[in-house]
């Protein structure tokens, strides 16, 4: 029907005959989305993977002066520190040794430069610091100039990849859909904490930690609440050694758990008590976090009658045998227990109906998750965590294998009936210690932290679009909340209050990456 004619019809007739109101596309909105799929990879800053992406705020916008790293005393480093222990992970061939990294210019460098280290995306590089206080010290109030100073990996923090579409499958997908170049990790530091912020926008707590087995895990922090107290024998300069601290622990002085703690339920990095309940982790271990009770996104979805699930890659294998829980270089499947955030919550404890409904096995190599896609049985909201060797984490795996795996998962979704009404968000939990040149907006005491890549892939995505909207990990929760008209999690409100109090905009909800008129 001619749109002008429809506009001339009385509203009663429009309602009675099911005609669309004036504007034709006004009825199209976020409610068209029937499936949200979140794929959560590991430990890459935006500049590390997408610094050369056309149209993005990348390395082409960085001046030499802005990229220079400072020493611990604030002076400009003459060179980057050598990469302590070598650039490649232990046991990786061919090795790039510590000696080969001496006298690197004080500037970003391409890890895969054929004229340099020539270390391709399929080579596992060594791990870097990615911890709560250290990340804040590296950010240095937004100047991002002390990544090398407060690192245990020397100059590797400044490494990035000269990525092109023929090398990185997700890069090609980013060109076709939307790449967000102003997306920050939800919390300072590492994987453990950022997984918690992905599902609840909250920081776990360890009640009465000072009277517990975990009292030795309480960090020694300076009066500013941001920097760690350095040890008396800490090297004065980053050129002579990695920093040493009085105590860089897992807990804050007021007992928030900010660095890696283990789930109270199996699969956990901590064994059960001998002769005790084998579904639990030994609570007498200092790294076993007590069950958490904060409200998470799963609670809100369940209360609203919206189906949801967390698919952990190799979850079933880790429950069946602890041999799947390994941390070696290039180990398979290398299941990471602290990457399973719902496994910390009392309302999803072993034996509960909620656990059986919502914590699902993604299968080895994601086979079970992919089968659910192909069979059309995914719930309305799905989180997928690839197993360790497929998650792109430096230190124990490479970029290329995980990137290809995630691209393959996306292809399965695109070839399924659900594709027509799906929004996929692919992002990284945190920066992995790699430098990024963009200052995070100042929010609350827990974040946001460094900038990370994020891709929004959907029939509704703006095509070939670089989205400069300010987002962080909590923007995923904001999108889910908006789509299903859920209550606002307390952490979302406090994050926005912190941003506004510091003169920044509130976090976006990803809808600027989408066009529902398509």
HELIX and SHEET records of a PDB file:
HELIX    1   1 UNK A    3  UNK A    8  1                                   6    
HELIX    2   2 UNK A   11  UNK A   17  1                                   7    
HELIX    3   3 UNK A   30  UNK A   32  5                                   3    
HELIX    4   4 UNK A   46  UNK A   50  1                                   5    
HELIX    5   5 UNK A   59  UNK A   61  5                                   3    
HELIX    6   6 UNK A   64  UNK A   67  1                                   4    
HELIX    7   7 UNK A   98  UNK A  101  5                                   4    
HELIX    8   8 UNK A  132  UNK A  139  1                                   8    
HELIX    9   9 UNK A  140  UNK A  142  5                                   3    
HELIX   10  10 UNK A  154  UNK A  158  5                                   5    
HELIX   11  11 UNK A  169  UNK A  176  1                                   8    
HELIX   12  12 UNK A  191  UNK A  200  1                                  10    
HELIX   13  13 UNK A  209  UNK A  211  5                                   3    
HELIX   14  14 UNK A  215  UNK A  217  5                                   3    
HELIX   15  15 UNK A  297  UNK A  303  1                                   7    
HELIX   16  16 UNK A  315  UNK A  320  1                                   6    
HELIX   17  17 UNK A  322  UNK A  324  5                                   3    
HELIX   18  18 UNK A  337  UNK A  339  5                                   3    
HELIX   19  19 UNK A  341  UNK A  344  5                                   4    
HELIX   20  20 UNK A  346  UNK A  348  5                                   3    
HELIX   21  21 UNK A  353  UNK A  358  1                                   6    
HELIX   22  22 UNK A  364  UNK A  366  5                                   3    
HELIX   23  23 UNK A  367  UNK A  375  1                                   9    
HELIX   24  24 UNK A  388  UNK A  390  5                                   3    
HELIX   25  25 UNK A  399  UNK A  414  1                                  16    
HELIX   26  26 UNK A  417  UNK A  421  5                                   5    
HELIX   27  27 UNK A  474  UNK A  483  1                                  10    
HELIX   28  28 UNK A  490  UNK A  501  1                                  12    
HELIX   29  29 UNK A  511  UNK A  513  5                                   3    
SHEET    1   A 8 UNK A 359  UNK A 363  0                                        
SHEET    2   A 8 UNK A 308  UNK A 313  1                                        
SHEET    3   A 8 UNK A 381  UNK A 385  1                                        
SHEET    4   A 8 UNK A  35  UNK A  41  1                                        
SHEET    5   A 8 UNK A 422  UNK A 428  1                                        
SHEET    6   A 8 UNK A 454  UNK A 458 -1                                        
SHEET    7   A 8 UNK A 178  UNK A 180 -1                                        
SHEET    8   A 8 UNK A 465  UNK A 467  1                                        
SHEET    1   B 2 UNK A 109  UNK A 110  0                                        
SHEET    2   B 2 UNK A 159  UNK A 160  1                                        
SHEET    1   C 2 UNK A 183  UNK A 184  0                                        
SHEET    2   C 2 UNK A 471  UNK A 472  1                                        
END                                                                             
